């Protein structure tokens, strides 16, 4: 007989399914905080790249927003998800939290001290390894649900476009970064609303699409 899996050790798909039953594993999690940090910093950063938000004021506040909201908030959410045994969300929130903490330091201290002709390559080198990480996470999102898959597809495009922009200086790819990021933020806002409404209404309110993971197995 197999040992039952502790309810606080479920993966993202099982946690999403359990929203319908409102088990403890579907409540009291910091995923909403991580999504909040992702939404705020992504709207600001990619809104500048898309030409929607003013560049000079945006760049002035981006290091602070990136470190504390995009960085610290997501890192805390990632650490919490790690304790729940949710490897995918722990890697996403924890990884992106560290990304934005490092990005804030890069914007605040490294780039101003770097020769202007080298700043693009520095940005390109900074984001290049993350393309591979995000690609692996994107593959993992196929096992959760369609809304998350769509959102993370936009995130993958963002990191590819950021890398190409850094190495080439292409304004077209910079716009691709911006608009893909805004679409990712829109998807994350839907995910946030889904989590908040499920917690306050006691049931799943917003559809997330067909679950791509296998059905939950009954405990032995």
BAFI-3210 file (N, C-alpha, C; in Angstrom, 3 decimals, decimal comma, padded with zeros to 6 digits):
// residues 220
n [1|2|3|4|5|6|7|8|9|10|11|12|13|14|15|16|17|18|19|20|21|22|23|24|25|26|27|28|29|30|31|32|33|34|35|36|37|38|39|40|41|42|43|44|45|46|47|48|49|50|51|52|53|54|55|56|57|58|59|60|61|62|63|64|65|66|67|68|69|70|71|72|73|74|75|76|77|78|79|80|81|82|83|84|85|86|87|88|89|90|91|92|93|94|95|96|97|98|99|100|101|102|103|104|105|106|107|108|109|110|111|112|113|114|115|116|117|118|119|120|121|122|123|124|125|126|127|128|129|130|131|132|133|134|135|136|137|138|139|140|141|142|143|144|145|146|147|148|149|150|151|152|153|154|155|156|157|158|159|160|161|162|163|164|165|166|167|168|169|170|171|172|173|174|175|176|177|178|179|180|181|182|183|184|185|186|187|188|189|190|191|192|193|194|195|196|197|198|199|200|201|202|203|204|205|206|207|208|209|210|211|212|213|214|215|216|217|218|219|220]
n.u [000,853|000,584|002,039|000,140|000,142|001,293|-000,842|000,225|002,239|001,887|001,974|001,823|-000,341|-002,021|-002,614|-004,054|-006,277|-007,343|-008,511|-011,181|-012,177|-011,381|-009,314|-006,909|-004,435|-005,048|-005,411|-004,264|-001,685|001,303|001,311|-000,279|000,913|003,418|002,578|001,582|003,935|005,224|003,454|003,442|006,178|006,646|004,765|005,734|008,452|008,287|006,365|007,722|009,508|007,681|006,896|004,760|004,800|006,419|009,896|012,143|011,189|010,309|012,644|013,896|012,530|012,524|014,743|014,225|011,568|012,004|013,798|012,490|009,692|009,347|011,496|011,995|009,358|008,592|010,607|010,092|007,601|008,430|010,084|008,180|006,530|008,345|008,529|006,098|006,440|006,145|007,692|007,800|006,490|008,030|010,540|009,976|008,985|011,019|013,315|012,738|012,489|015,135|016,288|015,253|016,227|018,979|018,901|018,033|020,272|022,072|021,020|021,198|023,891|025,861|025,491|025,542|028,248|029,438|030,880|029,126|028,919|029,094|026,975|024,667|025,566|026,198|023,653|022,567|024,194|023,475|020,800|020,805|021,431|019,064|017,177|017,337|016,615|013,979|012,841|012,826|011,084|008,838|008,213|007,465|005,109|003,199|002,023|000,186|-002,084|-004,056|-004,174|-001,942|000,024|-000,256|000,403|003,043|004,222|004,332|006,147|008,457|008,938|009,518|012,018|013,663|013,469|014,517|017,172|018,036|017,655|019,539|022,020|021,864|020,692|018,316|015,444|013,004|012,899|012,990|010,489|008,976|009,690|008,467|005,616|005,043|005,659|003,687|001,433|002,004|001,828|-000,877|-001,977|-000,981|-002,376|-004,952|-004,559|-003,962|-006,399|-007,977|-006,935|-007,406|-010,227|-011,037|-010,197|-011,733|-014,386|-014,735|-014,738|-013,805|-013,818|-013,038|-012,412|-009,619|-008,862|-008,487|-007,101|-003,859|-002,377|-002,306|-005,259|-005,921|-004,693|-006,367|-005,814|-004,004]
n.v [-001,192|002,177|005,035|007,777|010,954|013,881|016,651|019,196|018,888|018,957|019,230|021,923|021,432|019,654|021,271|023,254|021,820|021,164|023,463|023,387|021,851|023,280|022,629|022,818|023,048|024,511|027,024|029,925|030,527|031,956|032,471|034,414|036,773|036,544|036,680|039,267|040,798|040,080|041,118|043,929|044,774|043,856|045,204|047,810|047,656|046,456|048,055|050,415|049,541|048,989|051,483|052,635|053,667|056,512|056,973|058,099|058,777|056,181|054,567|055,695|054,837|052,121|050,466|050,404|049,439|047,036|045,653|045,423|044,870|043,371|041,677|040,934|040,296|038,217|036,373|035,673|034,444|032,304|030,861|030,082|028,447|026,454|025,151|023,952|021,927|022,449|022,448|023,678|026,268|027,287|027,487|029,285|031,702|032,087|032,122|034,259|036,266|036,513|037,177|039,779|041,166|041,084|042,381|044,920|045,830|045,801|047,797|050,012|050,301|048,892|049,257|052,169|052,573|051,396|051,466|053,246|051,987|049,335|048,585|047,391|044,801|043,882|043,759|041,816|039,554|039,213|038,372|036,162|033,439|033,010|032,509|029,773|028,684|029,665|028,437|025,720|025,884|026,722|024,432|022,830|024,157|023,171|021,081|021,997|024,225|025,873|028,687|029,427|028,322|029,905|032,415|031,989|031,410|033,919|035,050|033,618|034,568|037,195|037,012|035,955|038,031|040,177|039,371|039,315|042,008|043,175|042,326|043,195|045,702|046,292|048,129|047,170|044,547|045,350|046,493|044,197|042,866|044,595|044,564|041,827|041,397|042,944|041,490|039,135|040,129|040,726|038,144|037,149|038,776|037,803|035,229|035,945|037,123|034,846|033,267|034,916|035,249|032,588|032,026|033,811|033,372|030,732|028,790|027,741|030,377|031,722|030,310|028,251|026,828|023,641|021,161|019,984|018,133|014,746|013,261|013,626|011,132|008,802|008,683|006,057]
n.w [000,000|-000,904|000,617|001,824|000,152|001,642|002,153|001,958|000,204|-002,557|-006,126|-008,636|-010,424|-009,007|-006,830|-008,097|-009,009|-006,549|-005,736|-006,264|-004,221|-002,107|-000,290|002,433|001,102|-001,111|-000,236|001,570|000,475|-000,925|-003,574|-004,824|-003,942|-005,177|-007,870|-007,858|-007,478|-009,868|-011,807|-011,301|-011,667|-014,249|-015,844|-015,526|-016,476|-019,094|-020,173|-020,602|-022,596|-024,601|-025,272|-024,075|-021,477|-019,931|-020,551|-019,068|-016,337|-015,730|-015,814|-013,662|-011,389|-011,666|-010,630|-007,798|-007,643|-008,979|-007,246|-004,697|-005,102|-007,531|-007,029|-004,129|-003,260|-005,009|-004,447|-001,770|-002,136|-003,699|-001,917|-000,068|-001,631|-002,135|000,317|000,315|-001,409|-004,089|-006,829|-009,386|-009,220|-007,138|-008,344|-010,415|-009,100|-007,160|-008,815|-010,627|-008,758|-007,765|-010,188|-010,639|-008,452|-008,995|-011,479|-010,730|-009,294|-011,384|-013,065|-011,386|-010,523|-012,106|-014,993|-015,254|-014,753|-016,876|-020,139|-022,677|-025,234|-024,617|-023,092|-024,154|-024,849|-022,314|-021,143|-022,854|-022,298|-019,669|-019,764|-021,462|-020,367|-019,015|-020,901|-021,473|-019,014|-018,710|-020,903|-020,157|-017,963|-019,319|-020,816|-018,658|-017,951|-019,648|-018,372|-016,596|-016,761|-019,360|-019,304|-017,804|-019,440|-021,763|-020,723|-019,897|-022,304|-023,467|-021,676|-022,305|-024,904|-024,239|-022,878|-024,875|-026,760|-025,267|-025,021|-027,711|-028,332|-026,622|-027,723|-030,367|-030,432|-031,630|-032,331|-033,066|-031,968|-029,346|-029,034|-029,395|-027,062|-025,220|-025,807|-025,661|-022,995|-021,744|-022,479|-021,090|-018,483|-018,446|-018,627|-016,191|-014,452|-014,783|-013,728|-011,090|-010,327|-010,497|-008,390|-006,137|-006,191|-005,988|-003,408|-001,864|-002,599|-002,189|-004,130|-007,460|-009,670|-012,044|-015,184|-016,010|-018,166|-019,857|-017,835|-018,265|-016,981|-015,688|-014,249|-010,752|-008,642|-006,535|-003,016|-001,502]
ca.u [000,000|001,386|001,803|-000,567|000,956|000,820|-001,573|001,044|003,335|001,317|002,488|000,928|-001,586|-002,859|-003,110|-005,089|-007,477|-007,898|-009,278|-012,601|-012,563|-010,919|-008,488|-005,919|-003,354|-005,486|-005,577|-003,174|-000,407|001,848|001,332|-000,875|001,928|004,383|001,962|001,521|005,260|005,484|002,624|003,857|007,470|006,569|004,056|006,627|009,628|007,951|005,622|008,739|009,991|006,612|006,643|003,503|005,135|007,549|011,152|013,024|010,647|010,248|013,975|014,283|011,907|012,609|015,593|013,563|010,443|012,545|014,418|011,589|008,400|009,602|012,494|011,761|008,027|008,595|011,503|009,349|006,603|009,135|010,509|006,981|006,109|009,318|008,148|004,894|006,807|005,752|008,974|007,661|006,253|009,178|011,593|009,536|008,981|012,346|014,237|012,437|012,812|016,582|016,560|014,966|017,176|020,222|018,634|018,001|021,667|022,676|020,558|021,575|025,329|026,764|025,361|026,074|029,712|029,884|030,956|027,837|028,907|029,088|025,800|023,772|026,113|026,061|022,261|022,392|024,831|022,730|019,531|020,972|021,239|017,688|016,367|017,321|015,839|012,570|012,384|012,519|009,871|007,744|007,837|006,724|003,780|002,271|001,410|-000,608|-003,331|-003,865|-003,917|-000,543|000,825|-000,294|001,157|004,468|004,685|004,699|007,361|009,566|009,208|010,140|013,432|014,353|013,529|015,459|018,530|018,331|017,762|020,807|023,158|021,717|020,199|017,168|014,262|011,870|012,899|012,662|009,025|008,473|009,839|007,471|004,234|004,942|005,631|002,368|000,516|002,297|001,264|-002,332|-002,256|-000,718|-003,487|-006,055|-004,210|-004,116|-007,835|-008,477|-006,559|-008,080|-011,655|-011,218|-010,027|-012,781|-015,694|-014,796|-014,824|-013,149|-014,718|-012,552|-011,872|-008,208|-008,611|-008,400|-005,866|-003,067|-001,780|-003,225|-006,179|-005,370|-004,885|-006,864|-004,826|-004,137]
ca.v [000,000|003,389|006,010|008,956|012,145|014,974|017,650|020,380|018,483|018,740|020,050|023,000|020,950|019,112|022,392|023,939|020,984|021,152|024,682|023,050|021,303|024,253|022,030|023,764|023,254|025,465|028,302|030,429|030,415|033,247|032,596|035,692|037,796|036,422|037,209|040,723|041,319|039,889|042,039|045,323|045,064|043,584|046,329|048,974|047,449|046,235|049,222|051,335|048,989|049,085|052,886|053,043|054,450|057,424|056,270|058,630|058,472|054,741|054,079|056,216|054,056|050,688|049,704|050,213|048,531|045,738|044,964|045,120|044,312|042,272|040,769|040,399|039,681|036,925|035,454|035,167|033,499|031,107|030,104|029,481|027,346|025,372|024,402|023,189|020,880|022,861|022,779|024,575|027,643|027,714|027,886|030,489|032,886|032,270|032,507|035,610|037,195|036,743|037,885|041,200|041,745|041,291|043,375|046,229|046,212|046,072|049,106|051,075|050,497|048,328|049,909|053,541|052,551|050,693|052,291|053,195|051,051|047,964|048,341|046,440|043,457|043,506|043,325|040,564|038,481|039,018|037,670|034,962|032,155|032,876|031,952|028,327|028,392|029,925|027,422|024,515|026,175|026,768|023,037|022,388|024,777|022,358|020,085|022,659|024,572|026,641|030,101|029,535|028,039|031,092|033,479|031,696|031,529|035,333|035,272|033,075|035,530|038,369|036,781|035,849|039,369|040,985|038,952|039,792|043,461|043,527|042,082|043,862|047,074|046,444|048,757|046,284|043,509|046,008|046,609|042,835|042,667|045,373|044,114|040,465|041,531|043,431|040,354|038,253|040,765|040,554|036,765|037,016|039,434|036,833|034,196|036,548|037,229|033,498|032,828|035,744|034,938|031,224|032,066|034,579|032,834|029,346|027,888|028,281|031,296|031,959|029,090|028,305|025,980|022,215|020,740|019,103|017,084|013,620|013,423|013,314|009,742|008,675|008,272|004,650]
ca.w [000,000|-000,973|001,680|001,314|-000,060|002,489|001,382|001,728|-000,665|-003,866|-007,201|-009,054|-011,028|-007,938|-006,044|-008,869|-008,964|-005,204|-005,504|-006,296|-002,913|-001,126|000,744|002,938|000,150|-002,110|000,422|002,400|-000,185|-001,327|-005,025|-005,211|-003,712|-006,259|-009,082|-007,716|-007,785|-011,297|-012,590|-011,121|-012,281|-015,682|-016,467|-015,546|-017,322|-020,494|-020,640|-021,132|-023,859|-025,599|-025,564|-023,446|-020,299|-020,167|-020,340|-018,017|-014,997|-015,527|-015,478|-012,356|-010,308|-011,938|-009,701|-006,499|-007,864|-009,342|-006,115|-003,587|-005,509|-008,450|-006,490|-002,796|-003,166|-005,703|-003,738|-000,612|-002,644|-004,136|-000,740|000,517|-002,493|-001,971|001,513|-000,016|-002,343|-005,429|-007,444|-010,537|-008,774|-006,338|-009,271|-011,135|-008,245|-006,601|-009,874|-011,097|-007,677|-007,808|-011,439|-010,525|-007,501|-009,732|-012,509|-010,072|-009,033|-012,692|-013,533|-010,468|-010,325|-013,119|-016,292|-015,271|-014,740|-018,072|-021,345|-023,391|-026,353|-024,100|-022,239|-024,808|-024,702|-020,903|-020,974|-023,571|-021,538|-018,424|-019,993|-022,293|-019,665|-018,551|-021,987|-021,310|-017,808|-018,998|-021,848|-019,383|-017,202|-020,291|-021,065|-017,481|-017,886|-020,431|-017,498|-015,556|-017,438|-020,579|-019,021|-017,410|-020,632|-022,619|-020,053|-019,892|-023,684|-023,619|-020,898|-023,091|-025,974|-023,614|-022,595|-026,156|-027,356|-024,485|-025,357|-029,062|-028,252|-025,994|-028,611|-031,671|-030,308|-032,521|-031,744|-033,335|-030,937|-028,078|-029,010|-029,167|-025,612|-024,493|-025,969|-025,122|-021,544|-021,326|-022,597|-019,963|-017,289|-018,532|-018,234|-014,758|-013,756|-014,792|-012,751|-009,762|-010,054|-010,256|-007,045|-005,128|-006,185|-005,466|-001,957|-001,190|-002,931|-001,769|-005,285|-008,645|-010,356|-013,400|-015,812|-016,359|-019,314|-019,570|-017,184|-019,110|-016,137|-015,454|-013,136|-009,458|-008,238|-005,158|-002,047|-001,099]
c.u [000,887|001,039|001,091|000,371|000,433|000,189|-000,766|002,245|002,820|001,951|001,469|-000,386|-002,540|-003,426|-004,220|-006,387|-008,146|-008,619|-010,768|-013,077|-012,207|-010,226|-007,525|-004,796|-003,740|-005,656|-004,261|-001,808|000,009|001,951|000,774|000,113|002,985|003,843|001,875|002,866|005,584|004,725|003,159|005,157|007,430|005,856|004,987|007,757|009,260|007,061|006,539|009,220|008,947|006,328|005,361|003,758|006,344|008,872|011,943|012,456|010,604|011,585|014,439|013,740|012,093|013,550|014,932|012,406|010,952|013,084|013,385|010,295|008,591|010,550|012,109|010,414|008,004|009,498|010,809|008,304|007,263|009,580|009,321|006,513|007,073|008,972|006,900|005,206|006,439|006,997|008,831|007,480|007,405|010,311|011,232|009,647|010,358|013,345|013,994|012,705|014,290|016,976|016,366|015,822|018,502|020,049|018,613|019,416|022,392|022,306|021,092|023,072|026,205|026,686|025,844|027,597|030,305|029,905|029,664|027,794|028,868|027,821|024,827|024,264|026,025|024,639|022,003|022,984|024,074|021,488|019,695|020,783|019,799|016,771|016,246|016,492|014,347|012,016|012,005|011,234|008,650|007,268|007,028|005,321|002,753|001,532|000,514|-001,966|-003,060|-003,577|-002,453|000,379|000,878|000,534|002,652|005,046|005,108|005,983|008,584|009,941|009,914|011,643|014,247|014,531|014,487|016,900|018,932|018,500|019,103|021,982|023,086|021,315|018,976|015,976|013,026|011,773|012,603|011,152|008,381|008,564|008,713|006,070|004,031|004,887|004,294|001,317|000,736|001,722|-000,256|-002,735|-002,045|-001,816|-004,706|-005,797|-004,378|-005,592|-008,431|-008,161|-007,310|-009,563|-011,921|-011,102|-011,154|-014,183|-015,836|-014,953|-014,088|-014,144|-014,310|-011,992|-010,410|-007,872|-008,458|-007,068|-005,150|-002,390|-002,776|-004,129|-005,519|-005,695|-005,423|-005,775|-005,078|-004,287]
c.v [001,240|004,339|007,211|010,140|013,257|016,069|018,921|020,054|018,198|019,677|021,070|022,509|020,429|020,235|023,126|023,155|021,081|022,445|024,377|022,514|022,254|023,570|023,081|024,043|024,247|026,853|028,725|030,203|031,789|033,385|033,923|036,839|037,756|036,968|038,731|041,362|041,208|040,912|043,461|045,617|044,818|044,705|047,530|048,787|047,307|047,338|050,288|050,845|049,095|050,524|053,411|053,953|055,339|056,803|056,803|058,430|056,980|054,150|054,572|055,354|052,559|049,939|049,418|049,226|047,125|044,975|044,524|044,423|043,140|041,243|040,128|039,694|038,318|035,911|034,858|034,140|032,202|030,236|029,404|028,287|026,175|024,519|023,564|022,041|021,185|023,360|023,806|026,030|028,167|028,193|029,169|031,723|033,154|032,739|033,915|036,656|037,532|037,484|039,390|041,880|042,050|042,372|044,781|046,723|046,546|047,466|050,250|051,352|050,027|049,094|051,359|053,602|051,859|051,639|052,144|052,164|049,594|047,615|047,350|045,014|042,972|043,024|041,993|039,378|038,181|038,167|036,350|033,655|031,925|032,346|030,440|027,922|028,551|028,899|026,128|024,717|026,226|025,359|022,500|022,953|024,027|021,343|020,720|023,068|025,612|028,114|030,312|029,274|029,263|032,223|033,226|031,655|032,966|035,648|034,766|034,021|036,763|038,146|036,603|037,237|040,282|040,659|039,471|041,305|043,881|043,405|042,873|045,326|047,342|047,052|047,900|045,194|044,096|046,176|045,235|042,497|043,342|044,808|042,678|040,493|042,014|042,328|039,355|038,815|040,644|039,144|036,540|037,682|038,527|035,720|034,713|036,650|035,859|033,006|033,604|035,379|033,532|031,215|032,775|034,024|031,379|028,351|028,536|029,104|031,483|030,664|029,288|027,460|024,535|021,892|019,725|018,008|015,952|013,909|012,982|011,879|009,670|008,182|006,833|004,555]
c.w [000,000|000,158|001,107|001,200|000,836|001,660|001,143|000,861|-002,070|-004,877|-007,643|-009,640|-009,961|-007,076|-006,781|-008,868|-007,609|-004,865|-005,453|-004,954|-001,776|000,037|001,265|001,948|-000,929|-001,521|001,067|001,762|-000,680|-002,838|-005,498|-005,005|-004,804|-007,565|-009,040|-008,043|-009,260|-012,127|-012,512|-011,864|-013,786|-016,418|-016,577|-016,561|-018,793|-021,052|-021,197|-022,491|-024,966|-026,003|-024,973|-022,251|-020,580|-019,736|-019,153|-016,615|-014,710|-015,136|-014,112|-011,217|-010,480|-010,996|-008,359|-006,627|-008,173|-008,150|-005,085|-004,030|-006,466|-007,877|-005,180|-002,688|-003,841|-005,006|-002,519|-001,047|-003,077|-002,980|-000,083|-000,312|-002,398|-000,755|001,280|-000,977|-003,778|-006,162|-008,559|-010,088|-007,911|-007,239|-010,000|-010,253|-007,647|-007,633|-010,365|-010,019|-007,653|-009,079|-011,259|-009,469|-008,193|-010,798|-011,917|-009,777|-010,335|-013,185|-012,676|-010,460|-011,488|-014,442|-016,296|-015,296|-015,963|-019,262|-022,155|-024,509|-025,915|-023,326|-022,860|-024,648|-023,259|-020,634|-021,659|-022,833|-020,257|-018,644|-020,745|-021,521|-019,231|-019,639|-021,827|-020,090|-018,082|-019,974|-021,114|-018,575|-018,117|-020,634|-019,886|-017,411|-018,722|-019,566|-016,436|-016,136|-018,521|-020,333|-018,648|-018,596|-021,540|-022,027|-020,144|-021,304|-023,976|-022,855|-021,664|-024,223|-025,416|-023,421|-023,878|-026,772|-026,595|-024,841|-026,733|-029,067|-027,670|-026,943|-029,916|-031,565|-031,161|-031,791|-031,952|-032,273|-029,565|-027,931|-028,804|-027,682|-024,854|-024,593|-025,494|-023,599|-021,034|-021,448|-021,465|-018,668|-017,275|-018,133|-016,749|-013,935|-013,701|-013,786|-011,327|-009,388|-009,769|-008,862|-005,965|-005,044|-005,660|-003,947|-001,239|-001,453|-002,521|-002,894|-006,445|-009,438|-011,813|-013,991|-016,208|-017,590|-018,893|-018,920|-018,071|-018,312|-015,981|-014,267|-011,837|-009,064|-006,813|-004,235|-001,607|000,404]
res [x|x|x|x|x|x|x|x|x|x|x|x|x|x|x|x|x|x|x|x|x|x|x|x|x|x|x|x|x|x|x|x|x|x|x|x|x|x|x|x|x|x|x|x|x|x|x|x|x|x|x|x|x|x|x|x|x|x|x|x|x|x|x|x|x|x|x|x|x|x|x|x|x|x|x|x|x|x|x|x|x|x|x|x|x|x|x|x|x|x|x|x|x|x|x|x|x|x|x|x|x|x|x|x|x|x|x|x|x|x|x|x|x|x|x|x|x|x|x|x|x|x|x|x|x|x|x|x|x|x|x|x|x|x|x|x|x|x|x|x|x|x|x|x|x|x|x|x|x|x|x|x|x|x|x|x|x|x|x|x|x|x|x|x|x|x|x|x|x|x|x|x|x|x|x|x|x|x|x|x|x|x|x|x|x|x|x|x|x|x|x|x|x|x|x|x|x|x|x|x|x|x|x|x|x|x|x|x|x|x|x|x|x|x|x|x|x|x|x|x]
***
